[in-house]
């Protein structure tokens, strides 16, 4: 049997049909166009599912289940999306609505959890018992997988590592707290840090790399300036890596997983990012003298991680 994974993103609904080895054999996609009514959005999601099934040369009779990776919080027992601010959803009975459209078992989980499960099953965490995936994008997404199972917690909201505080009474986070890891280590945070530094340093190469337009700054500008030997870019990247190392050190001290993978937009820096991070983390981890240490690696599945992980959902 085949399974379907859906990555319900803020921009696109991306669907993949997976075989028993977690290879994607058919795809479908629709724009999310959020916020809008759940009925409308789920009509498009169902259309994308049928498109993926047709592209795989299958019918819905060949599909064992459909898994949905959604932003926000879910209640897996009820099958509802409790709150997803980017979608404009609050207590939406997603499972019932989608089963009515697809006539197939439907399972839900958080999108970062699905990405972690996908990497654990078919990516850089394959064959590993305890695994954490960290995604550096608009926020800091994360998911924890132990023994091949997502760690959900009592209310299906475990693994929100981006909202652990790394600076008491620090920068405000959009979750309502101050000093969250996400407020310092997300791509959004790096962009804000880069813009602030550029305004103080008109001589910085960051201006040239952004085409002279501060609104064109993205997460690559500071790293490109760093590579070019720019003093401002170098300071930005060194500070950013320090923020990352503090949070990763906290994860290691709390969980001691076999592996942590880093993905997302900033994660595309791969060893340019991870090599210095490994050195910084040595000072952050409690177990600095232990023979066995958590391995820090790059994510390998890219945007497909969420699809594969969602397809693997069974409860």
Backbone as CSV, one residue per row, in Angstrom:
resi,resn,N_x,N_y,N_z,CA_x,CA_y,CA_z,C_x,C_y,C_z
1,UNK,0.834,-1.208,0.000,0.000,0.000,0.000,0.867,1.256,0.000
2,UNK,0.295,2.312,-0.504,0.961,3.606,-0.512,0.316,4.516,0.525
3,UNK,1.058,5.500,0.931,0.554,6.495,1.878,0.782,7.892,1.308
4,UNK,-0.002,8.837,1.805,0.095,10.219,1.332,0.502,11.123,2.483
5,UNK,1.459,11.994,2.200,1.854,13.020,3.154,1.543,14.400,2.595
6,UNK,1.019,15.258,3.457,0.663,16.621,3.060,1.402,17.609,3.953
7,UNK,2.160,18.480,3.336,2.820,19.572,4.056,1.966,20.817,3.840
8,UNK,1.175,21.144,4.852,0.258,22.284,4.771,1.012,23.538,5.206
9,UNK,1.583,24.243,4.251,2.392,25.408,4.559,1.623,26.706,4.444
10,UNK,2.246,27.781,4.870,1.605,29.082,4.787,1.465,29.574,3.364
11,UNK,2.321,29.081,2.446,2.299,29.499,1.050,1.702,28.443,0.139
12,UNK,2.132,27.185,0.313,1.682,26.111,-0.565,1.206,24.887,0.214
13,UNK,0.278,24.153,-0.402,-0.117,22.821,0.049,0.645,21.844,-0.830
14,UNK,1.632,21.145,-0.248,2.465,20.227,-1.018,2.141,18.792,-0.624
15,UNK,1.857,17.960,-1.617,1.390,16.591,-1.384,2.326,15.604,-2.072
16,UNK,2.616,14.507,-1.391,3.405,13.443,-1.990,2.813,12.086,-1.678
17,UNK,2.820,11.199,-2.681,2.452,9.796,-2.481,3.743,9.027,-2.248
18,UNK,3.816,8.278,-1.146,5.028,7.531,-0.835,4.803,6.029,-0.979
19,UNK,5.880,5.345,-1.368,5.822,3.891,-1.401,6.293,3.332,-0.057
20,UNK,6.489,2.046,0.029,6.829,1.426,1.317,8.245,1.745,1.774
21,UNK,9.077,2.268,0.874,10.432,2.679,1.225,10.532,4.196,1.428
22,UNK,9.393,4.870,1.482,9.288,6.311,1.690,9.811,7.137,0.512
23,UNK,9.855,6.516,-0.670,10.138,7.282,-1.883,8.867,7.984,-2.335
24,UNK,8.981,9.210,-2.800,7.822,9.948,-3.297,7.627,9.606,-4.768
25,UNK,6.454,9.038,-5.086,6.205,8.538,-6.444,5.156,9.352,-7.186
26,UNK,4.584,10.338,-6.536,3.611,11.219,-7.184,3.425,12.467,-6.357
27,UNK,3.231,13.596,-7.022,3.137,14.874,-6.308,1.937,15.687,-6.778
28,UNK,1.465,16.545,-5.871,0.424,17.512,-6.194,0.647,18.773,-5.380
29,UNK,0.139,19.894,-5.849,0.356,21.153,-5.119,-0.749,22.160,-5.451
30,UNK,-1.088,22.954,-4.463,-2.011,24.058,-4.629,-1.530,25.218,-3.744
31,UNK,-1.820,26.461,-4.110,-1.503,27.572,-3.203,-2.412,27.532,-1.982
32,UNK,-1.868,27.873,-0.827,-2.656,27.838,0.402,-3.663,28.980,0.451
33,UNK,-3.230,30.152,0.021,-4.102,31.344,-0.016,-4.720,31.642,1.350
34,UNK,-3.947,31.413,2.392,-4.434,31.682,3.753,-4.239,33.148,4.106
35,UNK,-5.065,33.664,5.035,-6.159,32.963,5.725,-7.436,32.942,4.890
36,UNK,-8.142,31.851,4.973,-9.453,31.704,4.335,-10.211,30.590,5.037
37,UNK,-11.452,30.399,4.642,-12.307,29.412,5.297,-11.723,28.014,5.148
38,UNK,-11.820,27.224,6.213,-11.295,25.862,6.192,-11.937,25.027,5.091
39,UNK,-13.223,25.219,4.839,-13.906,24.461,3.789,-13.235,24.677,2.435
40,UNK,-12.925,25.929,2.126,-12.287,26.248,0.846,-10.883,25.666,0.782
41,UNK,-10.125,25.836,1.857,-8.752,25.357,1.872,-8.713,23.835,1.738
42,UNK,-9.612,23.148,2.439,-9.594,21.691,2.398,-10.100,21.153,1.055
43,UNK,-10.939,21.912,0.362,-11.313,21.523,-1.002,-10.070,21.503,-1.893
44,UNK,-9.222,22.516,-1.765,-7.996,22.569,-2.559,-7.001,21.499,-2.123
45,UNK,-6.937,21.244,-0.806,-6.043,20.191,-0.317,-6.458,18.842,-0.902
46,UNK,-7.755,18.573,-0.904,-8.247,17.313,-1.459,-7.938,17.223,-2.950
47,UNK,-8.049,18.352,-3.657,-7.725,18.358,-5.089,-6.251,18.052,-5.317
48,UNK,-5.388,18.590,-4.454,-3.953,18.324,-4.570,-3.649,16.852,-4.280
49,UNK,-4.373,16.262,-3.325,-4.209,14.831,-3.030,-4.583,13.996,-4.245
50,UNK,-5.719,14.293,-4.857,-6.158,13.528,-6.030,-5.181,13.710,-7.194
51,UNK,-4.616,14.914,-7.312,-3.616,15.166,-8.355,-2.378,14.289,-8.132
52,UNK,-1.919,14.216,-6.889,-0.738,13.414,-6.575,-0.995,11.933,-6.849
53,UNK,-2.181,11.460,-6.473,-2.534,10.055,-6.693,-2.562,9.743,-8.189
54,UNK,-3.153,10.630,-8.975,-3.197,10.429,-10.423,-1.791,10.441,-11.022
55,UNK,-0.941,11.363,-10.549,0.430,11.445,-11.064,1.244,10.209,-10.715
56,UNK,0.847,9.513,-9.644,1.523,8.260,-9.258,0.969,7.062,-10.021
57,UNK,-0.062,7.279,-10.831,-0.691,6.182,-11.564,-1.511,5.274,-10.683
58,UNK,-2.077,5.851,-9.602,-2.835,5.074,-8.628,-4.248,5.614,-8.502
59,UNK,-5.048,4.961,-7.666,-6.357,5.476,-7.270,-6.392,5.532,-5.750
60,UNK,-7.398,6.161,-5.196,-7.506,6.261,-3.741,-7.656,4.883,-3.094
61,UNK,-8.071,3.885,-3.839,-8.169,2.524,-3.304,-6.788,1.960,-2.969
62,UNK,-5.736,2.556,-3.555,-4.368,2.102,-3.296,-3.738,2.811,-2.103
63,UNK,-4.470,3.739,-1.483,-3.911,4.597,-0.431,-4.359,4.107,0.943
64,UNK,-3.384,3.839,1.812,-3.710,3.349,3.159,-4.134,4.471,4.084
65,UNK,-3.516,5.657,3.945,-3.829,6.761,4.845,-3.286,8.064,4.273
66,UNK,-3.790,9.152,4.825,-3.314,10.495,4.487,-2.890,11.171,5.782
67,UNK,-1.661,11.657,5.830,-1.165,12.386,6.996,-0.986,13.856,6.659
68,UNK,-1.333,14.701,7.602,-1.250,16.151,7.404,-0.270,16.747,8.402
69,UNK,0.742,17.428,7.912,1.634,18.211,8.757,1.209,19.662,8.688
70,UNK,0.736,20.196,9.795,0.169,21.537,9.816,0.934,22.449,10.764
71,UNK,1.046,23.722,10.431,1.586,24.647,11.426,0.634,24.769,12.607
72,UNK,1.176,25.188,13.731,0.348,25.396,14.907,0.217,24.154,15.766
73,UNK,-0.785,24.167,16.630,-0.994,23.080,17.586,-2.168,22.212,17.164
74,UNK,-2.056,20.920,17.468,-3.112,19.979,17.096,-3.564,19.193,18.314
75,UNK,-4.765,18.658,18.238,-5.262,17.675,19.193,-5.420,16.392,18.393
76,UNK,-4.479,15.465,18.542,-4.475,14.271,17.710,-5.656,13.367,18.016
77,UNK,-6.087,13.336,19.288,-7.204,12.476,19.663,-8.495,12.949,18.998
78,UNK,-8.713,14.259,19.009,-9.912,14.817,18.379,-9.758,14.969,16.871
79,UNK,-8.501,14.993,16.411,-8.268,15.217,14.990,-8.520,16.651,14.583
80,UNK,-8.171,17.586,15.476,-8.452,18.990,15.190,-7.171,19.821,15.180
81,UNK,-7.193,20.871,14.389,-6.146,21.892,14.439,-6.619,22.918,15.462
82,UNK,-5.984,22.923,16.617,-6.444,23.776,17.711,-6.189,25.254,17.431
83,UNK,-5.006,25.556,16.929,-4.693,26.955,16.624,-3.540,27.011,15.631
84,UNK,-3.754,27.693,14.525,-2.702,27.938,13.538,-2.877,29.363,13.045
85,UNK,-2.096,30.276,13.616,-2.335,31.697,13.329,-2.098,32.036,11.855
86,UNK,-1.129,31.383,11.214,-0.854,31.687,9.808,-1.984,31.243,8.882
87,UNK,-2.747,30.245,9.329,-3.878,29.766,8.536,-5.184,30.433,8.937
88,UNK,-5.189,31.074,10.090,-6.428,31.652,10.602,-7.351,30.580,11.154
89,UNK,-6.784,29.454,11.645,-7.573,28.331,12.138,-7.612,28.338,13.663
90,UNK,-8.790,28.015,14.210,-8.972,27.880,15.653,-10.012,26.801,15.889
91,UNK,-9.599,25.675,16.483,-10.487,24.531,16.734,-11.183,24.071,15.452
92,UNK,-10.390,23.757,14.432,-10.929,23.279,13.154,-10.901,21.751,13.134
93,UNK,-12.038,21.084,12.955,-12.082,19.603,12.964,-11.544,19.031,11.651
94,UNK,-10.260,19.151,11.465,-9.638,18.845,10.176,-9.824,17.389,9.764
95,UNK,-9.644,16.460,10.702,-9.729,15.041,10.327,-11.098,14.692,9.769
96,UNK,-12.141,15.105,10.452,-13.497,14.791,9.984,-13.777,15.441,8.633
97,UNK,-13.347,16.679,8.484,-13.604,17.395,7.232,-12.862,16.749,6.064
98,UNK,-11.641,16.281,6.312,-10.856,15.685,5.232,-11.252,14.243,4.963
99,UNK,-11.647,13.508,5.983,-12.134,12.144,5.746,-13.411,12.173,4.915
100,UNK,-14.217,13.192,5.113,-15.437,13.341,4.325,-15.101,13.570,2.850
101,UNK,-14.002,14.272,2.609,-13.596,14.569,1.226,-12.799,13.440,0.586
102,UNK,-12.001,12.731,1.378,-11.062,11.764,0.821,-11.478,10.309,1.011
103,UNK,-12.409,10.045,1.921,-12.860,8.675,2.205,-11.670,7.769,2.511
104,UNK,-10.827,8.261,3.420,-9.591,7.564,3.744,-9.188,7.958,5.162
105,UNK,-8.516,7.089,5.927,-8.036,7.497,7.251,-7.109,8.712,7.155
106,UNK,-7.311,9.661,8.072,-6.533,10.897,8.072,-5.905,11.095,9.456
107,UNK,-4.627,11.449,9.480,-3.908,11.692,10.723,-3.267,13.077,10.671
108,UNK,-3.092,13.686,11.858,-2.565,15.050,11.948,-1.391,15.123,12.902
109,UNK,-0.451,16.040,12.612,0.557,16.416,13.585,1.135,17.765,13.161
110,UNK,1.929,18.329,14.050,2.601,19.587,13.766,3.599,19.409,12.629
111,UNK,3.773,20.430,11.800,4.634,20.306,10.628,6.104,20.076,10.986
112,UNK,6.591,20.721,12.049,7.983,20.506,12.452,8.188,19.084,12.960
113,UNK,7.198,18.534,13.652,7.269,17.138,14.090,7.336,16.198,12.884
114,UNK,6.543,16.509,11.868,6.539,15.672,10.665,7.888,15.734,9.958
115,UNK,8.475,16.918,9.893,9.792,17.046,9.262,10.830,16.231,10.016
116,UNK,10.761,16.258,11.357,11.692,15.468,12.157,11.496,13.972,11.912
117,UNK,10.242,13.528,11.852,9.963,12.118,11.615,10.431,11.707,10.223
118,UNK,10.241,12.580,9.229,10.699,12.277,7.875,12.202,12.072,7.816
119,UNK,12.963,12.973,8.455,14.419,12.826,8.483,14.826,11.576,9.260
120,UNK,14.074,11.241,10.312,14.396,10.064,11.111,14.167,8.774,10.326
121,UNK,13.144,8.767,9.482,12.805,7.553,8.747,13.605,7.380,7.462
122,UNK,13.857,8.489,6.765,14.429,8.374,5.420,15.567,9.334,5.144
123,UNK,15.984,10.101,6.137,17.036,11.086,5.914,18.225,10.868,6.820
124,UNK,18.746,11.967,7.359,19.989,11.899,8.134,19.828,11.208,9.484
125,UNK,18.590,10.975,9.926,18.367,10.298,11.198,17.986,8.839,11.059
126,UNK,18.084,8.300,9.851,17.698,6.905,9.625,18.570,5.964,10.438
127,UNK,17.932,5.060,11.155,18.653,4.086,11.960,19.099,4.588,13.315
128,UNK,18.700,5.823,13.667,19.109,6.437,14.932,17.972,6.315,15.939
129,UNK,18.291,6.022,17.195,17.240,5.823,18.195,16.657,7.142,18.700
130,UNK,17.516,8.116,19.021,17.026,9.400,19.539,17.547,10.527,18.652
131,UNK,16.625,11.381,18.229,16.930,12.305,17.139,16.138,13.599,17.323
132,UNK,16.780,14.728,17.075,16.108,16.029,17.110,16.383,16.748,15.798
133,UNK,15.347,17.288,15.181,15.494,18.100,13.978,15.192,19.543,14.317
134,UNK,16.074,20.447,13.898,15.908,21.879,14.121,15.879,22.572,12.756
135,UNK,14.867,23.377,12.532,14.708,24.077,11.261,14.829,25.574,11.484
136,UNK,15.785,26.197,10.795,16.047,27.624,10.948,15.420,28.366,9.781
137,UNK,14.195,28.807,9.977,13.468,29.519,8.938,12.815,30.763,9.503
138,UNK,11.568,30.980,9.154,10.822,32.121,9.687,10.860,32.097,11.208
139,UNK,10.756,30.910,11.768,10.948,30.708,13.200,12.020,29.668,13.408
140,UNK,12.098,29.127,14.603,12.955,27.969,14.869,12.026,26.796,15.142
141,UNK,11.849,25.963,14.137,11.005,24.785,14.293,11.828,23.632,14.819
142,UNK,11.182,22.702,15.480,11.913,21.547,15.992,10.957,20.401,16.272
143,UNK,11.522,19.199,16.231,10.762,18.011,16.553,11.685,16.979,17.172
144,UNK,11.150,16.169,18.062,11.929,15.158,18.784,11.358,13.779,18.442
145,UNK,12.239,12.871,18.012,11.828,11.509,17.661,12.664,10.533,18.478
146,UNK,12.009,9.679,19.240,12.696,8.664,20.044,12.079,7.304,19.735
147,UNK,12.926,6.358,19.386,12.439,5.029,19.047,11.493,5.024,17.864
148,UNK,11.716,5.941,16.922,10.877,6.014,15.731,9.539,6.681,15.948
149,UNK,9.305,7.242,17.134,8.032,7.885,17.455,8.237,9.355,17.807
150,UNK,7.343,10.199,17.338,7.370,11.613,17.696,7.045,11.762,19.176
151,UNK,7.800,12.599,19.868,7.491,12.935,21.255,6.472,14.066,21.236
152,UNK,5.230,13.758,21.626,4.142,14.731,21.542,3.821,15.425,22.856
153,UNK,4.091,14.766,23.989,3.726,15.362,25.263,2.263,15.180,25.584
154,UNK,1.861,15.690,26.734,0.514,15.474,27.243,-0.551,16.128,26.371
155,UNK,-0.185,17.182,25.655,-1.182,17.926,24.865,-0.782,18.056,23.401
156,UNK,0.061,17.146,22.916,0.511,17.115,21.521,1.296,18.360,21.123
157,UNK,1.871,19.067,22.091,2.579,20.308,21.789,4.050,20.260,22.177
158,UNK,4.577,19.059,22.460,5.986,18.954,22.850,6.897,19.270,21.669
159,UNK,8.142,19.603,21.997,9.142,19.829,20.960,9.265,21.251,20.470
160,UNK,8.572,22.196,21.111,8.668,23.601,20.687,9.941,24.222,21.275
161,UNK,11.072,23.718,20.810,12.355,24.146,21.384,12.697,25.586,21.036
162,UNK,12.138,26.111,19.973,12.374,27.505,19.615,11.871,28.478,20.659
163,UNK,11.018,27.991,21.566,10.456,28.871,22.589,11.000,28.579,23.987
164,UNK,12.185,27.965,24.032,12.909,27.955,25.306,13.693,29.261,25.389
165,UNK,13.742,29.830,26.563,14.391,31.134,26.752,15.901,30.955,26.862
166,UNK,16.641,31.725,26.065,18.104,31.712,26.160,18.640,33.048,26.684
167,UNK,17.745,34.046,26.839,18.164,35.350,27.372,17.043,35.883,28.251
168,UNK,17.210,35.795,29.567,16.165,36.225,30.494,15.806,37.687,30.239
169,UNK,14.494,37.961,30.071,14.006,39.307,29.795,14.647,39.884,28.537
170,UNK,14.905,39.017,27.557,15.558,39.427,26.321,14.581,39.934,25.277
171,UNK,14.960,39.759,24.010,14.170,40.272,22.889,12.777,39.643,22.885
172,UNK,11.761,40.432,22.541,10.397,39.888,22.494,10.240,38.860,21.383
173,UNK,9.472,37.831,21.671,9.168,36.789,20.692,7.679,36.889,20.350
174,UNK,7.315,36.451,19.135,5.901,36.556,18.754,5.005,35.589,19.506
175,UNK,5.599,34.718,20.347,4.779,33.826,21.171,4.284,34.542,22.427
176,UNK,4.839,35.727,22.717,4.441,36.478,23.898,5.472,36.480,25.008
177,UNK,6.498,35.621,24.887,7.563,35.602,25.886,8.703,36.523,25.423
178,UNK,9.664,36.688,26.285,10.865,37.439,25.937,12.083,36.535,26.034
179,UNK,13.011,36.711,25.103,14.272,35.987,25.163,14.266,34.598,24.574
180,UNK,13.238,34.245,23.798,13.180,32.907,23.200,14.314,32.698,22.200
181,UNK,14.722,31.440,22.065,15.744,31.064,21.082,15.344,31.540,19.692
182,UNK,14.071,31.420,19.351,13.573,31.847,18.044,13.813,33.333,17.795
183,UNK,13.749,34.135,18.853,13.934,35.585,18.701,15.379,35.949,18.402
184,UNK,16.285,34.983,18.526,17.706,35.231,18.278,18.276,34.394,17.145
185,UNK,17.726,33.210,16.909,18.382,32.259,16.017,17.585,31.899,14.770
186,UNK,16.396,32.449,14.576,15.651,32.199,13.349,16.244,33.028,12.203
187,UNK,15.885,32.685,10.977,16.294,33.501,9.837,15.702,34.907,9.964
188,UNK,14.494,34.990,10.481,13.852,36.289,10.699,14.678,37.143,11.642
189,UNK,15.185,36.525,12.708,16.007,37.262,13.678,17.313,37.718,13.037
190,UNK,17.952,36.834,12.257,19.213,37.199,11.605,19.007,38.355,10.632
191,UNK,17.910,38.346,9.922,17.617,39.445,8.999,17.467,40.761,9.761
192,UNK,16.732,40.715,10.880,16.557,41.923,11.697,17.896,42.396,12.256
193,UNK,18.727,41.463,12.709,20.051,41.812,13.235,20.918,42.440,12.141
194,UNK,20.827,41.904,10.918,21.615,42.425,9.798,21.181,43.844,9.440
195,UNK,19.877,44.065,9.376,19.373,45.401,9.057,19.818,46.428,10.089
196,UNK,19.732,46.065,11.352,20.134,46.992,12.422,21.619,47.335,12.313
197,UNK,22.445,46.337,12.018,23.879,46.584,11.887,24.191,47.441,10.665
198,UNK,23.455,47.236,9.597,23.672,48.025,8.368,23.377,49.507,8.590
199,UNK,22.333,49.776,9.357,21.993,51.176,9.629,23.085,51.863,10.437
200,UNK,23.792,51.098,11.271,24.892,51.659,12.064,26.203,51.715,11.284
201,UNK,26.290,50.932,10.205,27.552,50.826,9.467,27.304,50.940,7.958
202,UNK,27.159,52.157,7.459,26.929,52.340,6.022,28.086,51.861,5.161
203,UNK,29.257,51.640,5.780,30.423,51.171,5.020,30.426,49.658,4.817
204,UNK,29.505,48.945,5.471,29.520,47.486,5.421,29.217,46.954,4.027
205,UNK,29.852,45.869,3.679,29.605,45.196,2.397,28.194,44.619,2.328
206,UNK,27.542,44.534,3.468,26.154,44.058,3.471,25.281,44.898,2.549
207,UNK,25.563,46.191,2.473,24.779,47.080,1.606,24.920,46.655,0.143
208,UNK,26.133,46.418,-0.280,26.375,45.984,-1.665,25.692,44.654,-1.943
209,UNK,25.795,43.739,-1.010,25.208,42.410,-1.192,23.691,42.459,-1.230
210,UNK,23.111,43.472,-0.608,21.657,43.641,-0.629,21.212,44.555,-1.770
211,UNK,22.143,44.901,-2.659,21.799,45.764,-3.791,21.465,47.179,-3.385
212,UNK,21.979,47.615,-2.219,21.709,48.964,-1.744,20.336,49.148,-1.151
213,UNK,19.569,48.080,-1.049,18.186,48.152,-0.555,18.072,47.337,0.728
214,UNK,17.884,48.012,1.843,17.827,47.302,3.123,16.649,46.338,3.192
215,UNK,15.596,46.614,2.425,14.443,45.711,2.434,14.701,44.436,1.639
216,UNK,15.832,44.385,0.902,16.179,43.185,0.141,17.051,42.226,0.952
217,UNK,17.321,42.570,2.207,18.169,41.720,3.047,17.483,40.377,3.300
218,UNK,18.244,39.298,3.131,17.758,37.962,3.483,18.791,37.290,4.383
219,UNK,18.548,36.034,4.707,19.433,35.346,5.642,20.823,35.072,5.104
220,UNK,21.016,35.217,3.789,22.333,34.951,3.202,23.277,36.137,3.283
221,UNK,22.747,37.350,3.417,23.581,38.548,3.317,24.700,38.547,4.347
222,UNK,24.389,38.292,5.602,25.418,38.311,6.645,26.480,37.250,6.380
223,UNK,26.056,36.053,5.958,27.027,34.991,5.687,27.897,35.319,4.475
224,UNK,27.303,35.916,3.439,28.091,36.305,2.272,29.089,37.403,2.633
225,UNK,28.670,38.336,3.476,29.582,39.399,3.925,30.707,38.813,4.777
226,UNK,30.369,37.851,5.607,31.373,37.156,6.429,32.422,36.490,5.550
227,UNK,31.954,35.799,4.503,32.879,35.119,3.593,33.770,36.111,2.849
228,UNK,33.231,37.333,2.635,33.996,38.358,1.925,34.962,39.108,2.840
229,UNK,34.984,38.741,4.129,35.896,39.384,5.064,35.396,40.685,5.645
230,UNK,34.104,40.973,5.473,33.521,42.204,6.006,33.410,42.116,7.528
231,UNK,33.859,43.165,8.211,33.887,43.144,9.684,32.486,43.052,10.267
232,UNK,31.529,43.766,9.677,30.154,43.742,10.185,29.544,42.355,9.977
233,UNK,29.726,41.796,8.778,29.212,40.464,8.504,29.822,39.423,9.432
234,UNK,31.117,39.569,9.691,31.803,38.635,10.584,31.227,38.693,11.989
235,UNK,30.981,39.907,12.493,30.419,40.040,13.833,29.000,39.497,13.898
236,UNK,28.224,39.746,12.843,26.849,39.240,12.798,26.826,37.715,12.853
237,UNK,27.673,37.085,12.035,27.681,35.627,11.974,28.206,35.034,13.276
238,UNK,29.227,35.637,13.852,29.758,35.133,15.119,28.713,35.214,16.228
239,UNK,27.986,36.342,16.286,26.924,36.474,17.285,25.821,35.443,17.050
240,UNK,25.424,35.298,15.769,24.352,34.378,15.421,24.726,32.942,15.792
241,UNK,25.942,32.565,15.477,26.388,31.211,15.825,26.411,31.000,17.333
242,UNK,26.744,32.040,18.070,26.722,31.925,19.529,25.298,31.655,20.018
243,UNK,24.309,32.384,19.472,22.920,32.144,19.857,22.518,30.708,19.529
244,UNK,22.906,30.242,18.336,22.581,28.874,17.950,23.212,27.861,18.905
245,UNK,24.471,28.107,19.241,25.194,27.165,20.105,24.578,27.075,21.489
246,UNK,24.105,28.186,22.018,23.472,28.165,23.339,22.227,27.274,23.307
247,UNK,21.375,27.469,22.295,20.163,26.655,22.200,20.456,25.192,21.945
248,UNK,21.391,24.910,21.051,21.742,23.519,20.767,22.375,22.860,21.990
249,UNK,23.169,23.630,22.727,23.736,23.101,23.966,22.656,22.753,24.972
250,UNK,21.618,23.587,25.045,20.494,23.288,25.939,19.803,21.980,25.538
251,UNK,19.602,21.795,24.228,18.968,20.565,23.754,19.805,19.345,24.099
252,UNK,21.099,19.466,23.897,21.990,18.345,24.209,21.959,18.046,25.703
253,UNK,22.042,19.077,26.530,22.049,18.863,27.977,20.739,18.253,28.469
254,UNK,19.626,18.625,27.837,18.324,18.120,28.277,18.042,16.708,27.769
255,UNK,18.454,16.409,26.537,18.019,15.175,25.887,19.140,14.192,25.561
256,UNK,20.362,14.673,25.376,21.477,13.816,24.957,21.065,12.905,23.794
257,UNK,20.532,13.465,22.713,20.128,12.609,21.589,21.339,12.081,20.833
258,UNK,21.132,11.015,20.071,22.204,10.498,19.222,22.609,11.534,18.178
259,UNK,21.594,12.177,17.582,21.866,13.155,16.529,20.939,14.355,16.637
260,UNK,21.451,15.514,16.232,20.635,16.687,15.970,20.930,17.112,14.537
261,UNK,19.881,17.314,13.753,20.104,17.828,12.402,19.606,19.262,12.323
262,UNK,20.263,20.031,11.474,19.912,21.436,11.270,19.512,21.618,9.811
263,UNK,18.325,22.179,9.596,17.835,22.420,8.243,17.210,23.801,8.128
264,UNK,16.392,23.984,7.110,15.781,25.288,6.863,16.691,26.171,6.029
265,UNK,16.253,27.410,5.804,16.994,28.327,4.952,18.430,28.532,5.385
266,UNK,18.640,28.818,6.670,19.995,29.025,7.172,20.765,27.706,7.163
267,UNK,20.065,26.613,7.292,20.704,25.305,7.272,21.391,24.984,5.952
268,UNK,21.036,25.731,4.885,21.696,25.522,3.595,23.181,25.871,3.643
269,UNK,23.605,26.563,4.682,25.029,26.847,4.852,25.824,25.584,5.181
270,UNK,25.140,24.573,5.640,25.725,23.256,5.913,27.012,23.366,6.734
271,UNK,28.141,22.847,6.229,29.351,22.800,7.050,29.925,24.176,7.360
272,UNK,29.622,25.180,6.539,30.041,26.551,6.877,29.458,26.971,8.216
273,UNK,28.280,26.459,8.514,27.604,26.740,9.772,27.967,25.724,10.846
274,UNK,27.929,24.444,10.480,28.049,23.387,11.488,29.465,23.224,12.036
275,UNK,30.477,23.410,11.204,31.855,23.212,11.692,32.186,24.153,12.846
276,UNK,31.963,25.471,12.716,32.217,26.330,13.872,31.248,26.094,15.023
277,UNK,30.018,25.691,14.712,29.048,25.407,15.774,29.517,24.263,16.663
278,UNK,30.071,23.241,16.055,30.544,22.103,16.845,31.581,22.546,17.877
279,UNK,32.439,23.461,17.494,33.455,23.953,18.420,32.827,24.773,19.541
280,UNK,31.840,25.607,19.183,31.179,26.429,20.193,30.387,25.571,21.179
281,UNK,29.771,24.515,20.682,28.932,23.661,21.528,29.759,22.931,22.580
282,UNK,31.019,22.697,22.292,31.868,22.006,23.271,31.864,22.718,24.622
283,UNK,31.762,24.047,24.605,31.751,24.813,25.855,30.364,24.893,26.471
284,UNK,29.326,24.509,25.724,27.948,24.637,26.198,27.412,23.338,26.801
285,UNK,28.008,22.215,26.458,27.432,20.941,26.887,28.007,20.509,28.236
286,UNK,27.144,19.974,29.035,27.538,19.495,30.361,28.458,18.285,30.252
287,UNK,28.262,17.495,29.219,28.987,16.226,29.075,30.259,16.397,28.243
288,UNK,30.948,17.491,28.434,32.110,17.774,27.585,33.218,16.721,27.704
289,UNK,33.221,15.959,28.816,34.271,14.964,29.003,33.826,13.544,28.659
290,UNK,32.581,13.401,28.207,32.067,12.067,27.883,32.655,11.566,26.559
291,UNK,32.812,10.260,26.472,33.341,9.680,25.236,32.313,9.764,24.118
292,UNK,31.053,9.487,24.438,29.983,9.558,23.442,29.363,10.952,23.467
293,UNK,29.180,11.524,22.287,28.607,12.854,22.185,27.550,12.888,21.084
294,UNK,26.605,13.799,21.229,25.593,14.026,20.197,26.269,14.477,18.908
295,UNK,25.843,13.873,17.800,26.380,14.241,16.488,25.528,15.352,15.880
296,UNK,26.159,16.395,15.383,25.464,17.525,14.744,25.642,17.411,13.237
297,UNK,24.525,17.296,12.506,24.583,17.055,11.064,23.601,17.964,10.336
298,UNK,23.726,18.007,9.022,22.793,18.756,8.182,21.601,17.893,7.809
299,UNK,20.431,18.508,7.721,19.250,17.814,7.208,19.497,17.449,5.743
300,UNK,18.887,16.370,5.293,19.151,15.896,3.929,17.924,15.866,3.017
301,UNK,16.723,15.863,3.562,15.532,15.702,2.726,14.948,17.008,2.225
302,UNK,15.410,18.132,2.759,14.864,19.413,2.325,13.378,19.506,2.577
303,UNK,12.646,20.068,1.600,11.204,20.270,1.762,10.418,18.961,1.779
304,UNK,11.047,17.863,1.353,10.336,16.581,1.337,10.232,15.945,2.722
305,UNK,11.000,16.439,3.689,10.974,15.826,5.020,9.570,15.863,5.613
306,UNK,8.895,16.992,5.484,7.557,17.128,6.050,6.547,16.215,5.377
307,UNK,6.702,16.016,4.074,5.810,15.124,3.337,5.995,13.683,3.790
308,UNK,7.256,13.235,3.860,7.538,11.865,4.260,7.069,11.614,5.694
309,UNK,7.364,12.556,6.588,6.947,12.394,7.980,5.438,12.365,8.130
310,UNK,4.742,13.209,7.388,3.284,13.221,7.457,2.720,11.898,6.940
311,UNK,3.313,11.376,5.867,2.841,10.100,5.318,2.979,8.970,6.330
312,UNK,3.959,9.085,7.213,4.231,8.013,8.181,3.330,8.076,9.410
313,UNK,2.514,9.112,9.553,1.650,9.234,10.722,0.627,8.106,10.747
314,UNK,0.459,7.511,11.927,-0.500,6.405,12.060,-1.397,6.541,13.274
315,UNK,-1.269,7.659,14.015,-2.174,7.849,15.160,-2.330,9.336,15.444
